[in-house]
Amino acid sequence: MPAPRQPGRHVAFVHTSPAHVATFDRLVKVADPSARVDHVVAEPLLAEARRLGVDHPALVRQVQQTMFQAAGDGATVVACTCSTIGGIAERTPPRAGQRFARIDRAMADRAVRQGPRVLVVAALRSTLQPTARLIAESAVALGSPATLDTLCVDDAWPHFERGDHDAYIAAIVAAVRAAPRAADVVVLAQASMADAADALGDLGVDVLSSPALGVQAMLLTN
């Protein structure tokens, strides 16, 4: 008699925009077609982070409650795809058989390995400090120094809010091309920026985005 089929992996994501659901569904299904994928979209969390700051206790409670909610149907690993609140999400107290993560940690580790000069690009200023903290953490953990520069593309985010993805990516690409070329690696801090990596393939340095790297790491440790 054949051995019983093992159940597929069960993962979940917390997003602050519904635009990410299809992207992460696709990435997981490509990596593991048998995996079950859950999503929780909590748009107010990003607005609260911008209003209160990422260290505010009320925001910490809201983010971690949302991570627990996403794990409620039995996911063994839950990843937050929002770089602004990812640090809070990752610090959610683990439960038996469950782990909480941020999608951009694998990207930060890769950037530190390819550094030391790292250019962090974001479309929201609230994202810059959490991403800088993350890269600093990776540098310490990996024993590799990292020197950070930041670039905030202020005119890009209104395009995202209007749902004009092409204009959003075009603004990011134009800003990165116009920036001084003093980096060994470019980090696209927000998951929504991932398509800019392909458009910048001729830049001469690696341009990293979090979704694919994060999903690969998530499934490897699940």
C-alpha positions in Angstrom: 0.0 0.0 0.0 1.4 3.4 -0.9 2.4 5.7 1.9 -0.2 8.4 2.7 0.4 11.7 1.0 2.0 14.2 3.3 0.0 17.5 3.7 1.4 20.5 1.9 3.0 23.3 3.7 0.7 26.0 5.1 1.9 29.6 5.1 0.3 33.0 5.6 1.0 36.6 4.8 0.0 39.9 6.3 -0.3 42.7 3.8 -1.1 46.4 4.1 -2.3 46.5 0.5 -4.5 44.0 -1.4 -2.2 44.6 -4.4 0.2 42.0 -2.9 -2.2 39.1 -2.6 -1.8 37.9 -6.2 2.0 38.4 -6.2 2.6 36.2 -3.2 0.0 33.6 -4.2 2.0 33.3 -7.5 5.4 33.1 -5.9 4.4 30.4 -3.4 2.6 28.3 -6.0 5.7 28.4 -8.3 7.9 27.4 -5.4 5.6 24.8 -3.9 2.4 24.0 -5.8 1.1 21.9 -2.9 1.3 24.7 -0.4 -1.7 26.3 1.2 -1.6 30.1 1.3 -3.6 32.4 3.6 -3.7 36.2 3.4 -4.8 38.9 5.8 -5.0 42.4 4.4 -4.8 45.1 7.0 -4.5 48.4 5.2 -5.0 50.6 8.4 -1.7 49.3 9.9 0.4 51.3 7.5 -1.5 54.5 8.1 -1.2 54.0 11.8 2.6 53.4 11.4 2.9 56.7 9.5 0.8 58.5 12.1 2.2 57.0 15.4 5.7 55.8 14.5 6.8 52.2 14.4 7.8 52.1 18.1 4.4 53.1 19.4 2.9 50.5 21.8 -0.6 50.7 20.3 0.8 50.0 16.8 2.9 47.1 18.2 -0.3 45.5 19.7 -2.3 46.0 16.5 0.4 44.5 14.3 1.0 41.5 16.5 -2.7 40.8 16.9 -2.9 40.8 13.1 -0.1 38.3 12.9 -1.9 36.0 15.3 -5.0 36.4 13.3 -3.2 35.3 10.1 -1.9 32.2 11.9 -5.3 31.3 13.2 -6.1 28.7 10.6 -2.9 26.7 11.3 -0.2 28.3 9.2 3.2 27.3 10.5 4.9 30.5 9.3 3.4 34.0 8.8 5.3 36.7 7.0 4.5 40.4 7.0 5.1 41.9 3.6 5.1 45.5 4.7 8.6 46.8 5.3 7.5 49.6 7.5 6.0 47.3 10.2 8.0 44.2 9.4 10.2 44.6 12.5 7.2 44.7 14.8 5.7 41.7 13.0 8.9 39.6 13.3 8.9 40.2 17.1 5.5 38.7 17.5 5.9 36.1 20.3 6.1 32.6 18.7 3.6 29.9 19.4 4.2 26.2 19.4 4.7 25.1 15.8 4.4 28.6 14.4 6.9 31.3 13.4 6.5 34.9 12.6 8.7 36.6 10.0 9.3 39.7 7.9 9.5 39.2 4.1 12.5 41.5 3.6 15.0 39.9 6.0 16.4 37.6 3.3 16.9 40.6 1.0 18.8 42.4 3.8 21.0 39.5 4.3 21.8 39.3 0.6 22.5 43.0 0.4 25.0 42.8 3.3 26.8 40.0 1.6 27.0 41.9 -1.6 27.9 45.3 0.0 29.4 47.0 1.8 27.9 50.0 0.1 24.1 49.6 0.1 21.6 52.1 -1.4 18.1 51.7 0.2 15.3 53.0 -2.0 11.8 53.6 -0.7 8.7 55.4 -1.8 7.6 56.2 1.8 9.8 57.9 4.3 8.3 55.8 7.1 10.0 52.8 5.4 13.6 54.1 5.5 14.3 53.8 9.2 12.9 50.3 9.6 14.8 49.1 6.6 18.0 50.7 7.7 17.6 49.0 11.1 17.1 45.7 9.4 20.3 46.0 7.3 22.2 47.0 10.4 21.0 43.9 12.2 22.0 41.7 9.2 25.4 43.3 9.2 26.0 42.5 12.8 24.6 39.0 12.5 26.7 38.2 9.4 29.8 40.0 10.7 30.0 42.1 7.6 30.1 45.9 7.7 27.5 47.9 5.7 27.5 51.5 4.7 24.0 52.8 3.9 22.7 55.6 1.7 19.0 56.2 1.3 16.8 57.5 -1.5 13.2 58.3 -1.0 11.2 58.7 -4.2 8.5 61.0 -2.8 6.7 61.5 -6.0 6.2 57.7 -6.6 3.8 56.8 -3.7 0.8 58.8 -5.0 0.9 56.7 -8.2 0.6 53.5 -6.0 -2.3 55.0 -4.0 -4.1 55.7 -7.3 -3.5 52.1 -8.6 -1.2 53.3 -11.4 1.5 50.6 -11.1 3.2 51.5 -14.3 3.7 55.2 -13.3 4.8 54.0 -9.8 7.5 51.8 -11.2 8.6 54.3 -13.8 9.1 57.0 -11.1 11.2 54.6 -9.0 13.3 53.5 -12.0 13.9 57.1 -13.0 15.0 58.1 -9.5 17.4 55.2 -9.2 19.0 55.9 -12.6 19.4 59.6 -11.6 21.1 58.8 -8.3 24.9 58.8 -7.9 26.4 55.4 -8.6 28.3 54.9 -5.4 26.6 51.6 -4.3 27.6 48.0 -4.5 24.0 46.9 -4.3 20.6 48.6 -4.5 17.8 47.5 -2.1 14.1 48.2 -3.1 12.7 48.5 0.4 9.0 47.9 -0.3 7.5 44.8 -1.8 5.5 46.9 -4.2 8.7 48.0 -5.9 9.7 44.6 -7.1 9.0 45.2 -10.8 11.6 48.0 -10.8 14.3 45.4 -10.3 13.8 43.9 -13.8 13.7 47.4 -15.3 17.0 48.2 -13.7 18.7 45.0 -14.8 21.3 47.0 -16.8 22.3 49.2 -13.9 25.6 47.5 -13.4 24.9 46.4 -9.8 22.4 44.0 -8.3 19.0 45.5 -7.6 17.3 43.4 -4.9 13.6 43.2 -4.0 12.0 41.3 -1.2 9.1 39.1 -2.5 10.9 36.2 -4.3 13.8 36.1 -1.9 11.5 36.2 1.1 9.2 33.5 -0.1 12.2 31.2 -0.9 13.6 31.7 2.6 10.1 31.3 4.1 9.6 27.9 2.5 13.1 26.7 3.2 12.6 27.2 6.9 9.0 26.0 7.1 
